[in-house]
Amino acid sequence: WTGDNGFVSFAGDEINQFKSLWDAGDKNVKEVFDEYIAEKKIIDNGEKQFMHAMIDNEIETEYAAPLSEISIQHTGKYLGYLEDLYYLAVPGSGYGRAITVLAKPFSKKIELNSRVTQVDYSSEQEIIVSVADEQTGEIRTVSASTVLVTVPLGVLKAADIDFVPKLPQAKLDAIESIGYGNLNKCILYWEDEKQAVWPKDKIYLSLVTEDIESSGKWTIFHNPMADGNGDNVVLVGWIGGHDADDMEMQTDEEVLVDVLSNLRSMLGDDKVPLPTKYKITRWRKDKFARGALSFPTAGVHFGDMVRNLEEQVENVYFSGEATHEDWYGTTLGAYLSGTTAATKIIEHLQKN
């Protein structure tokens, strides 16, 4: 995988052939990976499946999209980082506490069960936002001098919000062109620490399967116990790309069978008991997400598209992870883009 003859080095050489990130010759990760397999004449199935496990873990799951759609130029530079990657965890903390602190100054103004259906910015004096009550279906309107749109890219792709007038073509092209992948998790919890039969000091556990078709289906597990997560006996299975979409059609019970089957292949059939409880995400089916995170599509001028997506339209501003050119696909990107947009809005309001 690494070393002078490894795929990481091969991918780097491939990337260096392009004159710039906007070279029209951009390839997807699958193309480059297949070229490597053919050039190195890798025919041993065990070696092949190890390679597929690595590429699935480092690219397909990380970017939540099929290898055939992901740009090698924008993602190849991160290959090989997984072995040096460490998670930072604060026992008892999490996104919930962070959001509570950030929202505290204006928490009384946050309205729950209120879904935006339309943003009408046709008037120079005010913007009219239509809001539907999720429980009653009643529609009401709110007027504002500025609006900040922070919904996930998947919601924009689904056109769940009607913009009046229609958004500029450059922004519509950006919404269509930027990839939006799916990443799901199966979080397993056991009450008894003795039931943790996996190596407690290993952050990741990865399964090399016997065939390509199954190499990305619940084959990577994150072990929070190695991150200092107290005595909680938890494993988190990850699945990304089309496999994540297909998984959402299964029942929770069917997913659990698949997850436990892979864990038992790794650790022994008689060593992994049924979890005390478990939680499975389905982000593509979530109407307020429509997927998990953005990714750079092969052959697309990604930086231009991100900037077009972020650009304000009249007094309607946009933020979210998909609008950050460097930290797309991350919570940090969402946060940073939000602070940038908020600064622009403050400057606008102060001038007017």
C-alpha positions, 0 to 999 in steps of 0.5 A, a space after each residue: 500500500 505504501 512504499 516506492 511501489 505502493 498505490 499511495 506513491 503511484 497515485 501521487 505520480 498520477 496526480 503530478 501529471 496534471 498541470 493544475 487542479 483544474 486540468 481537464 484530464 482529472 481521473 476518478 479514483 477507480 480508474 487510477 486504482 484499476 491502472 495500478 492493479 493492471 500495471 503491477 500485475 496483481 493477480 493474487 486474490 488475497 493481495 487484491 482484496 487487501 488493496 480493496 479494503 484499504 481503498 474502501 477504508 481510506 477513500 470510499 468510506 471517508 468521502 461517502 461516495 463510489 470510487 468511480 465518482 471521486 476525483 483523484 486530484 482532490 483526494 489522492 493527497 490524503 492517501 496513507 494518512 489513516 495509519 497516523 490518524 487519531 481521534 480526540 475525545 472528551 469523555 461525556 462531551 459531544 456535538 450536543 454540548 457544543 451546539 448548546 453552548 453556541 446556541 445559548 445567546 439566542 436559544 429563545 429565538 430558535 423555533 423547532 418543528 418549523 420547516 422552511 418551504 420558500 425563500 422569496 427575495 424578489 423585493 428589495 425591501 424585505 425577504 419573505 420566508 415561508 415556514 411550515 409547522 411540521 405537526 399541523 402543516 400550517 404555513 406562516 411567513 417571516 420577513 427579514 432583511 437578510 437570510 442565511 441558508 445553512 441546509 445540507 447540499 442534499 436538501 438543495 439538490 432535492 429542491 425542497 426549498 423554493 427560491 423566488 426568483 429562481 437561483 442564478 444558473 451558476 449556483 444551480 450548476 454548483 448544486 448539481 455538480 458537487 458530489 453529495 455522498 452517503 455515510 452510515 454508522 451502526 453503533 453497537 453497545 454492550 453493558 459488560 466490559 468483559 464483552 469487549 473481545 477486540 483489541 482495546 488499544 486499536 482505534 480501527 479494526 478492518 476486515 479484508 473480505 474474499 471478494 470485491 463486492 463485499 469489501 466495503 460493506 461493514 468492513 471498518 469499525 471504529 473503537 472509541 475505547 482506544 480514544 479514551 472514551 471511558 469504560 463504555 463498550 462501544 464499536 462503530 461500524 461504517 459503510 459508505 457510498 452506494 453500499 450505504 444507500 442499499 443498506 437503507 433499504 434493509 431492516 435494522 435486524 438485517 443490518 445487525 446480522 450483516 454487521 455481526 457476521 463481519 465482526 465474528 469473521 474477524 474475532 471468532 464466531 463464538 466471541 461476539 455476543 449480541 449487543 445490549 442495544 444498537 443504533 443505525 443511521 439512515 442519512 439518505 432517507 432523512 429529509 433534512 439531510 438527504 445524505 451525509 457530506 459533499 465530495 469533489 466529483 471527478 472532472 469538475 472544477 471543484 473550487 469554482 463550484 464551491 465558491 459559486 455555491 457559497 456566493 450570496 444572492 442579493 441578501 440571501 447568504 449560504 453556508 455549510 460544509 459544502 461551501 468550504 473549499 478546504 474543509 468540505 465534508 466536515 463539521 469544522 467546514 460547516 462551522 467556519 463557513 457559518 462564521 464567515 457568512 455571519 461576519 458578512 451579514 453583520 457588515 451588511 447590516 452595519 452599513 445599512 
